[in-house]
Amino acid sequence: MGYLDIYINKIKARGNDALAESISKTAEEVGSAHLTDFDFVSHEIGLLLGNVQSGKTGQMFGIICKAADLGFPVFLLLTTDNVVLQQQTLQRVKDDLEGFCICGENDSRLFVDSNLEQPAIIVLKKNARTLKLWDTVFHSTDFMLGNPLFIVDDEADAASLNTKVNQQEVSSINKYLSSIKNDASSSLYLQVTGTPQALFLQAEATGWKPLFTHYFKPGKAYMGGDFFFPVNADIPSCIRLLDDIPSEDDALQEAVIHHLIASAQMLLAGKPVCNFMIHPSVRVASHNQYAIEVEKLLARLTAEFNQSEIQEAFKVMYDQSIPQKSDTRPLDEVMAYVRELLTGKKVSVIILNGKNEVDSSEYSKGSNIVIGGNTLGRGVTFPGLATVFYTRTSKNPQADTMWQHSRMFGYDRDPGLIRLYIDGQLFDLFTEINATNNALIAQIEKGLPKIHLFYAGGIKPTRANVLDNKRVNILPGGKNFFPQIVDNTDIAAIDQLLAPFDDNKDSYQANLKVMLRVLDYITTEDFPLEAFKGFMDTFSAQNPTAQGVLIVRRERDIKRGGRALLSPDDWNLGASITDKVVLTMYKMTGNKDKGWDGRKVWVPNIKLPDEAIYYDVDEV
């Protein structure tokens, strides 16, 4: 029996047939598309994309097993630079995968002595000292001279990329990862993340841009971006806008009451844990202050529990919190349990940040309120999460960082109990990020050769220090772009395509695919035409019938090389259209006195939808 079959059978034995089917499907698809034909001399890089907290670890293990079945003997599994997370991952590998030589960071002798009689899995955190040590280990053996290395980089957009790209230097972690993969006879580097923005904005020449992407859809029970932050829809009932609550003190009290009601419903139903996460900022002082305020609130609710005002607040919350994954417990039973939680001081208040290392076992059972900042991001999972209080703000919000804060996503959430406290501006930012994530996934599912990213609301895709300023083009929406050096490969074909469109009419609504057909006959040397076409492909991937606005003008006798192409009337007309691509096609007379070469030529002017910034990578 192969490694993949053994792993799938183990998952089925745990009673999770749906997960087993999903993992098997992903492993077989990645195997047939990218592993079966691996030539064992190349260095290849690809991406496994899954939604945040959608079960990427199991999918990774399935692919490792499939690769072992196909002859890959050495696997390097990378985690973020977190001791607890590395240890948890190592233990999970030991629990889940059979027939492998499994090595931790201090098991170099075990690896060397194994002689690859079994496939080896080495679990390391992305720490410069650790990677340098294992770079030396790989160099000191001859194993990798004649064997391929399979690297699985969990959260590959964090720490792995070169953070000194604009200083013409190489950051330590990136340097050691490059050395490890390139010194093997061949390698397959599988990047794994739910936030691939930084990866897609790498240039191919760096060796860190994925050359293939496999997206696995989450299971039916998954609650993610479309549940909490639906696009073009009403605010869902699980969202409680802080703007609608008189004060932050009132909001925090309501959130604590919600947590107590949810704890009673879930724990009485036999669930092991109910968690409440508070994410106010990165500052440790803020975490400490919130912990003090929560402790005071719990003490006051205990002392005033029998007062009619408090009883009514609990009853209102009880009526609003109807579990969908278990039976609703009677009000008197729930209130009795809440009283027991309060009077017995059974609600744990936990600070989780760089100053307070906490083992995950401390919030794996009972009723807990966890307070923290960055530590509540990547790699950390909170089982039984029912309440989230998110007030963290940023002057320069980054899409990947914010999305990694979405710890409310997952499978074990109860849609009738989960509640997110957040202000309207932050809710709008998360909704915008969800919209662009959906656009990104649509491009992948359509098989577009290049992924394009765009963001509104002042959101940036990722941190600036991993983006090459010389390679990443930033195109603002609402601005007119046109080439100075332009030619038509077949002007007659453009004439025919644009024949139905009269000069005398202001504008026409047109399918983006029609516009793309026109632009296919345009060539230029000084204009990112392929980037604009790529964004139009992106809009079409989201909506196959996506519309734009087409403006057509002929016999234009305009001086070549001017700062503006459009007439004042056409400029104003385009500016009035803010939510669609506007393509203005001018057919020039070719007047030599105006700097042209005597031939007529069609010149495009393109304006992308306003209030967004568009990102493209120049591969030349």
Sequence and secondary structure as in RCSB ss.txt:
>XXXX:A:sequence
MGYLDIYINKIKARGNDALAESISKTAEEVGSAHLTDFDFVSHEIGLLLGNVQSGKTGQMFGIICKAADLGFPVF
LLLTTDNVVLQQQTLQRVKDDLEGFCICGENDSRLFVDSNLEQPAIIVLKKNARTLKLWDTVFHSTDFMLGNPLF
IVDDEADAASLNTKVNQQEVSSINKYLSSIKNDASSSLYLQVTGTPQALFLQAEATGWKPLFTHYFKPGKAYMGG
DFFFPVNADIPSCIRLLDDIPSEDDALQEAVIHHLIASAQMLLAGKPVCNFMIHPSVRVASHNQYAIEVEKLLAR
LTAEFNQSEIQEAFKVMYDQSIPQKSDTRPLDEVMAYVRELLTGKKVSVIILNGKNEVDSSEYSKGSNIVIGGNT
LGRGVTFPGLATVFYTRTSKNPQADTMWQHSRMFGYDRDPGLIRLYIDGQLFDLFTEINATNNALIAQIEKGLPK
IHLFYAGGIKPTRANVLDNKRVNILPGGKNFFPQIVDNTDIAAIDQLLAPFDDNKDSYQANLKVMLRVLDYITTE
DFPLEAFKGFMDTFSAQNPTAQGVLIVRRERDIKRGGRALLSPDDWNLGASITDKVVLTMYKMTGNKDKGWDGRK
VWVPNIKLPDEAIYYDVDEV
>XXXX:A:secstr
  HHHHHHHHHHHTT HHHHHHHHHHHHHHIIIIITT  SS EEEEEEE  TTS HHHHHHHHHHHHHHTT  EE
EEEE S HHHHHHHHHHHHHH  SSEEE TT HHHHHHHTTSS EEEEEES HHHHHHHHHHHHHSSGGGSSEEE
EEEETTTSSSS TTGGGT   HHHHHHHHHHHTSSEEEEEEEES  HHHHTS GGGT S S EEE    TT B H
HHHS TTS   TTEEEGGGSS HHHHHHHHHHHHHHHHHHHHHTT SEEEEEEE  S HHHHHHHHHHHHHHHHH
HHHTTTSHHHHHHHHHHHHH   SSS    HHHHHHHHHHHHHTT EEEEEEBTTB   GGGGSSEEEEEEESGG
GSTT   TTEEEEEE    SS BHHHHHHT TT BSS  TTT EEEE HHHHHHHHHHHHHHHHHHHHHHHT SS
  EEEETT BSS GGGS TTTEEEEETT EE  SSEEES HHHHHHHHTTS TTSS EEEEHHHHHHHHTTEEES
SS HHHHHHHHHHHHHH TT EEEEEEEEEE   TT S  S HHHHHHHHT  SS EEEEEEE   GGGTS SS 
EEEEEEE  SSEEEEEE   
